[in-house]
């Protein structure tokens, strides 16, 4: 009778150990698969948001340059559809961008506003040129920092 009990216990341990090994390996495979899927989804979301930000940056830069060139010799009334669209583009950048880009966007926005609201009829060429140069510097700074943000690679955190 002791031999039968030992055989039954031996068989139970062999079956149980095999089941335990199968369960553990199944859990490990499932965990690795899920973590890979999660990382893949996070990467896709990162690049989708990056493309959206890039698009907003380009729209804001284009609108800034457009307003500057349209008002090289005139003053902006600031109640036009184009200016209101510019305000919207600026606010979109402020909402979606990281802090460092928000600061540069504000500097650009401020310099563009100063330039387009400056009276060009007074003939103070030096002041006009000073404001224009400020716009150019802020355009370049914003382009540089926006390029850095929109071309960085995804890092798994």
Beta strands, then each sheet from edge to edge (+ up, - down):
end
